[in-house]
Amino acid sequence: MSRHHRLNEILAMLSGEGHLEVERAAEALGVSTATVRRDFEHLAQQQLITRTHGGAVSTSSSYDLPLQYKIARQAKEKQRIAAVAAALVEPGSTVALNGGTTTNEVARAIASRADLAQGGGAPVTVVTNALNIATELAVRPHVKIVVIGGTVRPQSYEVFGPLAMPLIGQLNVDIAFLGVDAVSARHGASAHHEGEASTNRALAAQASRVVVVADATKVGQRAFARICRTEEVDTLVTDSPPEEQQRRGFEEAGVEVLVAG
């Protein structure tokens, strides 16, 4: 197990339990207690945990894991989802991407499409409120980046808030790719954070096509703040066919479900 993966697992255990002993972490991770202590010290230096005698406790900032420590769960599935989603993008079109590990993969898939980089035509324009996506795509000469301003949420690198709304309201977007915390036929697309949900809702409202990208663990679930109703979603790209009740619900709402094989 790599150090990056260990750090993610430590934060995940602390997120669920609030306190973690060195010995228990070492047993769970299959490493020595000395390795765990070094990992604890590294995370404490990053202000993500607080060291205690013999262990560590979570801090207020570690309940929602920062993306630099997230080993994307279902990583291969998200890459397959991203490939299907990126194939929907036409040369010269404008797409919006919110923050998240799945949309980050979509951004990479768009940037790696050779046909979008050839021909000398108009570049694909990417509108995003995710700083990590903007940074990654900024070096791609065939992608034009528009970054939405506002308040940065350090847990996800997303920019949100009232400062973002005036710019979003002036944009026309061909496709909005939305990474979500949950999506269901009954409750629509939703997020844990209400500020992010509001900004994502505004992005979706400016798009001709709304595409939700979500791995199977998020389908059939709901989170605290609604992004948009099911009827406002045009396409769901996921990695596994939804269970029958969800499938029928999406179908009745007019949502096209694409399964990344």
C-alpha positions in Angstrom: 0.0 0.0 0.0 1.4 3.4 -1.0 1.8 6.2 1.5 -0.8 8.2 -0.4 -3.3 5.4 0.0 -2.4 5.0 3.7 -3.1 8.7 4.4 -6.4 8.4 2.7 -7.3 5.3 4.8 -6.2 7.0 8.0 -8.4 10.0 7.3 -11.3 7.8 6.4 -11.1 5.9 9.6 -10.8 9.1 11.6 -13.8 10.6 9.7 -15.9 7.6 10.8 -14.7 7.2 14.4 -13.2 10.5 15.5 -10.3 8.9 17.3 -7.7 6.3 16.2 -5.0 4.5 18.1 -1.6 3.8 16.5 -1.8 0.1 17.1 -5.3 -0.2 15.6 -4.2 1.8 12.5 -1.1 -0.3 12.1 -3.1 -3.6 12.2 -5.8 -2.3 9.8 -3.2 -1.0 7.3 -0.7 -3.9 7.7 2.2 -1.7 8.5 4.5 -1.0 11.5 3.5 1.3 14.3 6.5 3.5 13.4 5.1 4.0 9.9 1.7 5.0 11.3 3.3 7.4 13.7 5.2 9.1 10.8 1.9 9.2 8.9 0.1 10.8 11.9 2.9 13.4 12.2 2.6 14.3 8.5 -1.2 14.7 8.7 -0.9 16.7 11.9 1.6 19.1 10.2 -1.1 19.6 7.5 -3.6 20.5 10.2 -5.8 17.6 9.1 -5.6 15.7 12.4 -4.5 16.4 16.0 -2.0 14.1 17.7 -2.8 12.6 21.0 -0.9 10.2 23.3 -0.8 7.0 21.4 -3.1 8.1 18.6 -4.9 10.9 16.8 -8.2 12.6 16.7 -10.0 14.2 13.7 -10.2 18.0 13.3 -13.0 20.0 12.0 -11.4 20.1 8.6 -11.0 16.4 8.2 -14.6 15.3 8.0 -14.6 15.9 4.3 -11.4 14.6 2.8 -9.4 17.2 0.8 -8.9 16.0 -2.8 -5.1 15.9 -2.5 -5.6 13.0 0.0 -8.5 11.3 -1.8 -7.5 8.2 -3.6 -10.6 8.2 -5.8 -12.8 5.4 -4.6 -14.0 3.3 -7.6 -11.1 4.9 -9.5 -11.2 2.6 -12.5 -15.0 3.0 -12.7 -14.7 6.8 -12.6 -12.2 6.6 -15.5 -14.7 4.6 -17.5 -17.4 7.0 -16.7 -15.2 9.9 -17.7 -14.4 8.3 -21.1 -18.1 8.0 -21.9 -18.9 11.5 -20.7 -16.0 13.1 -22.6 -17.2 11.4 -25.8 -20.3 13.7 -25.6 -18.2 16.8 -26.2 -18.2 18.4 -29.6 -15.2 20.4 -31.0 -15.6 24.0 -30.2 -18.3 23.5 -27.6 -18.6 25.0 -24.2 -18.8 22.7 -21.2 -19.1 23.3 -17.5 -17.5 21.1 -14.8 -18.0 21.4 -11.1 -15.6 19.9 -8.6 -15.1 16.3 -7.6 -13.0 13.3 -8.4 -15.3 12.1 -11.2 -15.4 15.4 -12.9 -11.7 15.7 -12.6 -11.4 12.5 -14.5 -13.9 13.9 -17.1 -11.6 17.0 -17.5 -8.6 14.8 -18.1 -10.5 12.7 -20.6 -11.6 15.8 -22.5 -8.1 17.1 -22.5 -6.7 13.9 -23.9 -9.1 13.6 -26.8 -6.7 13.9 -29.8 -9.5 15.0 -32.2 -10.3 18.1 -30.0 -6.6 19.1 -30.2 -6.3 18.8 -34.0 -7.5 20.8 -37.0 -6.8 24.3 -35.7 -10.5 25.0 -35.0 -12.1 26.8 -32.1 -10.9 25.3 -28.7 -13.2 23.6 -26.3 -14.2 26.1 -23.6 -14.3 24.7 -20.1 -16.1 26.7 -17.4 -15.3 25.5 -13.9 -15.6 26.4 -10.3 -13.0 23.8 -9.4 -9.5 25.2 -8.9 -7.8 21.8 -9.3 -9.5 21.3 -12.7 -8.6 24.8 -13.9 -5.0 24.2 -12.9 -4.8 20.9 -14.7 -6.3 22.2 -17.9 -4.5 25.5 -18.0 -1.5 24.0 -19.8 -3.6 22.5 -22.5 -3.4 24.8 -25.6 -6.6 23.4 -27.2 -8.7 24.1 -24.1 -9.9 27.6 -23.1 -10.5 27.9 -19.4 -13.0 30.2 -17.7 -12.8 30.1 -13.9 -15.7 31.2 -11.8 -14.8 33.5 -8.9 -16.1 33.4 -5.3 -15.2 31.8 -2.0 -13.0 28.7 -2.0 -14.0 25.7 0.0 -10.7 24.0 0.9 -12.3 20.6 1.4 -13.1 20.3 -2.3 -11.3 23.2 -4.0 -14.7 24.4 -5.3 -15.5 28.1 -5.6 -19.0 29.0 -4.5 -21.2 31.8 -3.1 -22.9 35.0 -4.3 -19.8 36.4 -6.1 -20.0 33.4 -8.5 -23.6 34.0 -9.5 -23.3 37.1 -11.7 -20.7 35.5 -14.0 -22.6 32.2 -14.3 -25.8 34.0 -15.2 -24.1 35.5 -18.3 -22.9 32.2 -19.7 -24.4 29.9 -22.3 -23.1 26.3 -21.8 -23.6 23.4 -24.2 -23.1 20.6 -21.6 -22.8 20.9 -17.8 -21.1 17.8 -16.3 -22.1 17.6 -12.6 -20.2 15.5 -10.1 -22.6 14.8 -7.2 -22.7 13.2 -3.8 -25.9 11.4 -4.6 -28.5 11.0 -7.4 -31.8 9.2 -7.3 -34.9 9.0 -9.5 -37.0 10.4 -6.6 -34.7 13.1 -5.2 -32.7 14.2 -8.2 -29.0 15.2 -7.9 -27.8 16.4 -4.5 -24.6 17.4 -2.6 -23.6 17.5 1.1 -22.7 21.2 1.1 -25.5 23.7 0.4 -23.2 26.4 -1.0 -21.8 24.0 -3.6 -25.2 22.8 -4.4 -26.4 26.3 -5.1 -23.5 27.1 -7.4 -23.9 23.8 -9.2 -27.6 24.5 -9.7 -26.8 27.8 -11.3 -24.3 26.0 -13.7 -27.0 23.5 -14.6 -29.5 26.2 -15.3 -27.3 27.7 -18.0 -26.7 24.5 -19.8 -28.5 23.1 -22.9 -27.7 19.6 -21.6 -27.2 18.5 -18.0 -25.1 15.3 -17.5 -24.6 13.8 -14.1 -21.5 11.7 -13.7 -21.8 9.3 -10.7 -20.4 5.9 -9.9 -22.9 3.2 -8.8 -22.3 3.8 -5.0 -24.0 7.2 -5.4 -27.0 6.1 -7.5 -30.2 5.7 -5.5 -28.9 7.8 -2.7 -29.7 11.4 -1.5 -27.6 14.1 0.2 -28.5 17.2 2.2 -28.8 19.9 -0.5 -30.6 19.4 -3.9 -28.7 20.5 -7.0 -31.5 19.9 -9.4 -34.7 17.8 -9.8 -34.5 14.5 -11.7 -36.5 16.1 -14.6 -33.8 18.7 -15.0 -31.1 16.0 -15.7 -30.8 14.9 -19.3 -28.2 12.2 -19.0 -26.8 10.0 -16.2 -23.4 8.4 -16.8 -22.6 5.6 -14.4 -20.6 2.4 -14.2 -23.4 -0.1 -13.5 -27.0 -0.4 -14.5 -29.3 1.1 -11.8 -31.6 -1.3 -9.9 -35.0 -1.7 -11.5 -37.0 0.8 -9.5 -34.3 3.5 -10.1 -34.1 2.6 -13.8 -37.9 3.0 -14.2 -37.9 6.3 -12.3 -35.1 7.8 -14.5 -36.8 6.6 -17.6 -40.1 8.2 -16.6 -38.3 11.4 -15.8 -36.8 11.4 -19.3 -33.2 10.8 -18.1 -31.0 8.9 -20.5 -28.8 6.4 -18.6 -25.5 5.6 -20.1 -23.5 2.7 -18.5 -19.8 2.8 -18.9 -18.7 -0.8 -19.8 
